[in-house]
Amino acid sequence: MTLQSPSTETKACRRCKASEHAGPLYPIRRNFLCGTCTRDFVETKYLATFESWRRANLVHGKDTAQVLVGVSGGLGSTVLCALLCNSHRATNGKAPKPVAVHLREPRDPVTGIANLQWLHETYPELEIVEREPKLAPATSDAGTQTDAVGDPFADVLAALGTPTARDDLSWIARHQTLSRIAQELGCAVVCTGETSTRCASMTLSLAAQGRGDAVVRHASESWHDSATGIWHTRFVKRLLTSELIEYARIRGMYVPESGRRPGEIADAIDRLTIDYFADLEPRFPSLVDTVSRATDKLTEDISTGSTTACTICGIATDPAAPEWATGATIASLGGDSPLTQSATDLCYGCMSTLRDARTPMRNPSTAPIAAD
């Protein structure tokens, strides 16, 4: 996808009617807006989601003093962090204080470094915690850690046979890591920067990967991690990716020349769907929004404390294991020692992720957490 640059044609802002001679115009949902109106459009969309969430949490008596923000240095998470910081400043600290967590697994170090530096300079009061995802020992039925030692997260990813499998497990690791860090820091809420376009692409890729049960976690506006008691929200979900790009350009963030990360090819299902919706978005923005909004009407029934919960992601397992997994143990899917868990202790998505592991993993059934 080629990102649209500010218009060079003679036009006027659709909202305030300011001429382009007063400044560049930006394409927002088939309209051209000036920089001020573009910024106002994005911030208004964010505030509508944010205030709706905040009122609901206050009614239920939940602590919203601070929220944890997962920051990769990409545009979505950087814009989200900036918007939360603006809210905290504008209300003299009455709005939740954002605490940023940067997980050190950069796909695009150029974007990541540049935008993290921008956050440091623009919001010096912002605390940015540096962590790495790491696999933890397995837990017993009573919830206590066993003596088993998990593999380093990088080794587990390297053992997986396809880019799709690596992307899949990386998502699980990131969000479980953020949940556990939120517990450590006393945050009841984790915020991530997925846009409407990104959530629509995840909905399609999850269906293709056999992870339909995980759509609520991956793509809805809000979901509850029952294993940790942490809520996950997406305050910029009502915005398209192109709108965040224009906002980032106005604010002076680093914007890459193309939608794909440098050197990256579409070699995984998730990346193919990202490209698909990026091409669809300029022509049919309402269609992208419709796909994204549909996920908010879904519900998820998870029993992570039961024996029917997947030992990796926590999604309820399917009693009818696929034919290729019948009778298989986790060890035969990649481990080098017999483990008591069977393939039926995994959901279909995790079975698919692990089935093509190229090298043995000592304990692939453990849950990713943050390193100290």
C-alpha positions as CSV (number, residue, x, y, z in Angstrom):
1,M,0.0,0.0,0.0
2,T,1.2,3.5,-0.9
3,L,0.4,6.0,1.8
4,Q,-1.5,9.1,0.5
5,S,0.4,12.4,0.9
6,P,-1.3,15.7,1.6
7,S,-3.3,16.9,-1.5
8,T,-1.6,19.2,-3.9
9,E,-4.8,20.0,-5.8
10,T,-6.8,23.2,-5.3
11,K,-9.4,22.3,-2.7
12,A,-10.9,23.7,0.6
13,C,-11.3,21.9,3.9
14,R,-14.7,20.2,3.9
15,R,-15.4,21.3,7.5
16,C,-14.0,24.8,8.1
17,K,-13.7,25.7,4.4
18,A,-10.1,26.8,4.8
19,S,-8.2,27.0,1.5
20,E,-5.3,24.7,0.9
21,H,-3.2,27.8,0.7
22,A,-3.5,28.1,4.5
23,G,-1.9,24.6,4.8
24,P,-2.0,21.1,3.3
25,L,-5.2,19.1,3.1
26,Y,-5.4,15.5,4.2
27,P,-7.7,12.7,2.8
28,I,-10.1,11.6,5.5
29,R,-12.9,9.2,4.5
30,R,-13.2,10.6,0.9
31,N,-13.1,14.2,2.2
32,F,-10.2,16.6,2.4
33,L,-9.6,18.3,5.8
34,C,-7.1,20.8,6.9
35,G,-4.6,19.8,9.6
36,T,-6.6,21.3,12.5
37,C,-9.8,19.5,11.4
38,T,-7.9,16.3,10.8
39,R,-6.5,16.4,14.3
40,D,-9.9,17.3,15.8
41,F,-11.5,14.4,13.9
42,V,-9.1,11.8,15.2
43,E,-9.1,13.1,18.8
44,T,-12.9,13.3,18.8
45,K,-13.2,9.7,17.7
46,Y,-10.7,8.6,20.4
47,L,-12.5,10.6,23.1
48,A,-15.9,9.1,22.3
49,T,-14.5,5.6,22.9
50,F,-12.4,6.7,25.9
51,E,-15.2,8.4,27.7
52,S,-17.7,5.6,27.0
53,W,-15.2,3.1,28.5
54,R,-14.4,5.4,31.5
55,R,-18.0,5.9,32.4
56,A,-18.7,2.2,32.3
57,N,-15.7,1.5,34.6
58,L,-16.7,4.2,37.1
59,V,-20.2,2.7,37.3
60,H,-18.8,-0.7,38.1
61,G,-16.3,0.8,40.6
62,K,-13.2,-0.3,38.8
63,D,-9.9,1.5,39.5
64,T,-8.9,3.6,36.5
65,A,-6.1,5.6,38.1
66,Q,-3.6,4.4,35.5
67,V,-3.7,2.3,32.4
68,L,-0.9,0.2,30.8
69,V,-0.2,0.9,27.1
70,G,1.6,-1.6,24.9
71,V,4.0,0.5,22.8
72,S,5.9,-1.0,19.9
73,G,6.9,2.2,18.3
74,G,4.5,1.6,15.4
75,L,2.0,4.3,14.4
76,G,-1.0,2.8,16.1
77,S,0.5,2.4,19.6
78,T,2.5,5.7,19.4
79,V,-0.7,7.7,18.5
80,L,-2.6,5.9,21.2
81,C,0.0,6.7,23.8
82,A,0.0,10.4,22.7
83,L,-3.8,10.6,22.9
84,L,-3.8,9.2,26.4
85,C,-1.0,11.6,27.5
86,N,-3.0,14.5,26.1
87,S,-6.1,13.4,28.1
88,H,-4.1,13.1,31.3
89,R,-2.5,16.6,30.7
90,A,-5.8,18.3,29.7
91,T,-7.6,17.1,32.9
92,N,-4.7,17.9,35.2
93,G,-4.3,14.3,36.1
94,K,-7.9,13.4,36.5
95,A,-7.9,11.1,33.5
96,P,-6.0,7.8,33.9
97,K,-2.3,8.1,33.8
98,P,-0.7,6.0,31.0
99,V,2.2,3.7,31.8
100,A,3.9,2.6,28.5
101,V,5.5,-0.9,28.1
102,H,7.8,-1.5,25.2
103,L,8.4,-5.2,24.5
104,R,11.8,-5.6,23.0
105,E,11.0,-7.7,19.9
106,P,11.2,-5.0,17.2
107,R,10.2,-6.0,13.6
108,D,10.9,-2.5,12.4
109,P,13.7,-1.0,14.5
110,V,13.7,2.3,12.4
111,T,10.1,3.1,13.1
112,G,10.3,1.8,16.7
113,I,13.4,3.8,17.7
114,A,12.2,7.0,16.0
115,N,8.8,7.1,17.5
116,L,9.9,6.0,21.0
117,Q,12.3,8.9,20.9
118,W,9.4,11.2,19.8
119,L,7.4,10.1,22.8
120,H,10.3,10.7,25.2
121,E,10.8,14.3,23.8
122,T,7.1,15.2,23.5
123,Y,5.9,13.7,26.8
124,P,8.9,13.7,29.2
125,E,6.6,12.8,32.1
126,L,5.7,9.5,30.4
127,E,7.1,6.4,32.1
128,I,8.3,3.8,29.5
129,V,9.0,0.3,30.9
130,E,11.3,-1.9,28.8
131,R,10.6,-5.7,29.0
132,E,11.1,-8.8,27.0
133,P,8.6,-11.6,26.4
134,K,9.7,-14.9,28.0
135,L,8.2,-18.3,28.5
136,A,7.4,-19.2,32.1
137,P,7.3,-22.6,33.8
138,A,4.1,-24.6,33.5
139,T,1.6,-24.3,36.3
140,S,-0.1,-27.2,38.1
141,D,-3.9,-27.5,38.6
142,A,-3.5,-25.6,41.8
143,G,-1.8,-22.7,40.0
144,T,1.7,-23.2,41.4
145,Q,4.8,-23.2,39.2
146,T,6.4,-26.5,38.5
147,D,10.2,-27.2,38.2
148,A,9.9,-27.4,34.4
149,V,12.0,-24.8,32.5
150,G,10.5,-23.2,29.4
151,D,12.4,-22.3,26.3
152,P,13.6,-18.7,25.6
153,F,10.8,-17.0,23.6
154,A,13.1,-16.4,20.6
155,D,14.0,-20.1,20.5
156,V,10.4,-21.1,20.5
157,L,9.6,-18.8,17.6
158,A,12.6,-20.1,15.7
159,A,11.3,-23.6,16.2
160,L,8.0,-22.9,14.5
161,G,7.7,-23.9,10.9
162,T,5.9,-21.0,9.3
163,P,5.7,-17.2,9.5
164,T,2.0,-17.6,10.2
165,A,2.7,-19.8,13.3
166,R,5.3,-17.3,14.5
167,D,3.0,-14.3,14.1
168,D,0.3,-16.3,15.9
169,L,2.4,-17.2,19.0
170,S,3.9,-13.7,19.1
171,W,0.4,-12.2,19.5
172,I,-0.4,-14.5,22.4
173,A,3.0,-13.8,24.0
174,R,2.6,-10.0,23.7
175,H,-0.9,-9.9,25.3
176,Q,-0.2,-12.4,28.0
177,T,3.0,-10.5,28.8
178,L,1.1,-7.2,29.0
179,S,-1.5,-8.7,31.3
180,R,1.1,-9.9,33.8
181,I,3.0,-6.6,33.7
182,A,-0.3,-4.9,34.4
183,Q,-0.7,-7.1,37.5
184,E,2.8,-6.2,38.7
185,L,2.2,-2.5,38.3
186,G,-1.3,-2.4,39.7
187,C,-3.0,-1.5,36.4
188,A,-6.5,-2.9,35.8
189,V,-6.5,-2.1,32.1
190,V,-4.2,-2.7,29.1
191,C,-4.6,-0.6,26.0
192,T,-3.3,-1.5,22.5
193,G,-3.3,0.5,19.3
194,E,-5.2,-1.7,16.8
195,T,-7.3,0.4,14.4
196,S,-10.6,-0.5,12.7
197,T,-8.6,-1.6,9.6
198,R,-6.3,-3.8,11.7
199,C,-9.2,-5.4,13.6
200,A,-11.0,-6.2,10.3
201,S,-7.8,-7.8,8.9
202,M,-7.4,-9.9,12.1
203,T,-11.0,-11.1,11.9
204,L,-10.3,-12.6,8.4
205,S,-6.9,-14.1,9.3
206,L,-8.3,-15.7,12.5
207,A,-11.0,-17.4,10.5
208,A,-8.4,-18.7,8.0
209,Q,-6.2,-20.0,10.9
210,G,-9.1,-21.8,12.6
211,R,-9.1,-19.4,15.5
212,G,-12.7,-18.2,15.2
213,D,-13.1,-18.5,19.0
214,A,-10.3,-15.9,19.5
215,V,-11.9,-13.1,17.5
216,V,-13.2,-11.4,20.6
217,R,-9.7,-11.3,22.1
218,H,-8.0,-10.2,18.9
219,A,-10.4,-7.8,17.4
220,S,-13.2,-6.5,19.7
221,E,-13.1,-3.1,21.3
222,S,-12.8,-4.6,24.8
223,W,-12.2,-8.1,26.3
224,H,-11.5,-9.6,29.7
225,D,-8.5,-11.8,30.5
226,S,-10.1,-14.1,33.1
227,A,-6.7,-15.7,33.9
228,T,-5.3,-12.4,35.2
229,G,-8.4,-10.3,35.8
230,I,-7.1,-7.6,33.4
231,W,-9.3,-5.8,30.8
232,H,-7.9,-5.1,27.3
233,T,-9.2,-2.1,25.4
234,R,-8.6,-0.6,22.0
235,F,-9.3,3.2,22.2
236,V,-8.5,3.9,18.5
237,K,-10.6,1.0,17.1
238,R,-13.1,3.5,15.6
239,L,-10.4,5.0,13.4
240,L,-9.0,3.7,10.1
241,T,-5.3,3.2,9.7
242,S,-5.0,5.9,7.1
243,E,-6.5,8.4,9.6
244,L,-3.9,7.5,12.2
245,I,-1.2,7.9,9.5
246,E,-2.4,11.5,8.7
247,Y,-2.6,12.3,12.4
248,A,0.9,11.0,12.9
249,R,2.2,13.1,10.1
250,I,0.7,16.2,11.5
251,R,2.1,15.5,15.0
252,G,5.6,14.9,13.5
253,M,5.9,11.2,14.2
254,Y,8.0,9.0,11.9
255,V,5.8,7.7,9.1
256,P,7.4,5.0,6.8
257,E,7.1,5.4,3.0
258,S,5.0,2.3,2.6
259,G,2.5,0.4,4.8
260,R,4.8,-2.6,4.9
261,R,7.8,-2.7,7.2
262,P,11.2,-2.4,5.5
263,G,12.3,-5.8,4.0
264,E,9.0,-7.4,4.9
265,I,7.1,-9.6,2.4
266,A,3.5,-10.9,2.8
267,D,4.6,-14.4,3.7
268,A,2.0,-15.0,6.4
269,I,-1.8,-15.1,6.5
270,D,-2.1,-12.1,8.8
271,R,0.2,-10.0,6.6
272,L,-1.8,-10.9,3.5
273,T,-5.1,-9.8,5.1
274,I,-3.4,-6.6,6.3
275,D,-2.5,-5.8,2.6
276,Y,-6.0,-6.7,1.5
277,F,-7.8,-4.3,3.9
278,A,-5.2,-1.6,3.3
279,D,-6.1,-1.7,-0.4
280,L,-9.9,-1.9,0.4
281,E,-9.9,1.0,3.0
282,P,-9.6,4.0,0.6
283,R,-12.4,2.8,-1.7
284,F,-14.8,1.3,0.9
285,P,-14.1,2.7,4.3
286,S,-17.6,1.9,5.6
287,L,-17.2,-1.8,4.6
288,V,-14.0,-2.0,6.7
289,D,-15.8,-0.3,9.6
290,T,-18.7,-2.8,9.3
291,V,-16.4,-5.8,9.5
292,S,-14.6,-4.3,12.5
293,R,-17.8,-3.4,14.4
294,A,-19.3,-6.8,13.9
295,T,-16.6,-8.2,16.4
296,D,-18.0,-6.1,19.2
297,K,-21.3,-8.0,19.1
298,L,-19.6,-11.3,19.8
299,T,-19.2,-12.9,23.2
300,E,-16.6,-15.2,24.5
301,D,-17.1,-18.0,27.1
302,I,-13.7,-19.0,28.6
303,S,-13.1,-21.2,31.6
304,T,-9.3,-20.8,32.0
305,G,-9.4,-22.6,35.4
306,S,-10.9,-25.8,33.9
307,T,-9.4,-28.7,32.1
308,T,-11.0,-27.6,28.9
309,A,-8.9,-24.4,28.6
310,C,-6.0,-24.4,26.2
311,T,-2.7,-24.6,28.1
312,I,-1.2,-22.0,25.8
313,C,-3.7,-19.3,25.0
314,G,-6.6,-20.0,27.5
315,I,-9.3,-20.4,24.8
316,A,-11.7,-23.3,25.4
317,T,-10.5,-26.5,23.7
318,D,-12.5,-28.3,21.1
319,P,-13.6,-31.8,22.4
320,A,-13.4,-33.1,18.8
321,A,-9.7,-33.0,18.1
322,P,-8.8,-33.0,14.4
323,E,-7.8,-36.4,12.9
324,W,-4.1,-35.4,12.6
325,A,-4.0,-34.7,16.4
326,T,-5.9,-37.7,17.7
327,G,-3.7,-39.5,20.3
328,A,-0.8,-37.1,19.9
329,T,1.0,-35.6,22.9
330,I,2.5,-32.2,23.1
331,A,5.9,-33.9,23.0
332,S,5.2,-35.5,19.6
333,L,4.3,-32.1,18.3
334,G,7.8,-30.8,19.1
335,G,9.0,-31.6,22.6
336,D,11.9,-33.9,23.4
337,S,10.5,-35.5,26.5
338,P,7.1,-37.1,27.3
339,L,4.6,-34.6,28.8
340,T,1.3,-35.6,30.4
341,Q,-0.8,-33.1,28.4
342,S,-2.3,-34.4,25.2
343,A,-3.1,-32.5,22.0
344,T,-6.7,-32.3,23.2
345,D,-5.5,-29.9,26.0
346,L,-4.8,-27.4,23.2
347,C,-7.3,-25.4,21.1
348,Y,-7.3,-26.0,17.4
349,G,-5.3,-22.9,16.7
350,C,-2.5,-23.8,19.0
351,M,-2.4,-27.3,17.7
352,S,-2.0,-25.9,14.2
353,T,0.7,-23.5,15.4
354,L,2.8,-26.3,17.0
355,R,2.3,-29.1,14.6
356,D,5.0,-28.1,12.2
357,A,7.7,-27.2,14.8
358,R,11.0,-27.8,13.1
359,T,13.2,-28.3,16.3
360,P,12.3,-29.8,19.7
361,M,11.0,-27.5,22.4
362,R,11.4,-28.6,26.0
363,N,8.1,-27.1,27.2
364,P,5.9,-25.5,24.5
365,S,2.8,-25.6,26.6
366,T,3.9,-22.8,29.0
367,A,2.4,-19.4,29.2
368,P,4.5,-16.4,28.1
369,I,5.2,-13.8,30.8
370,A,7.6,-10.9,31.2
371,A,11.1,-11.2,32.3
372,D,12.1,-9.5,35.5
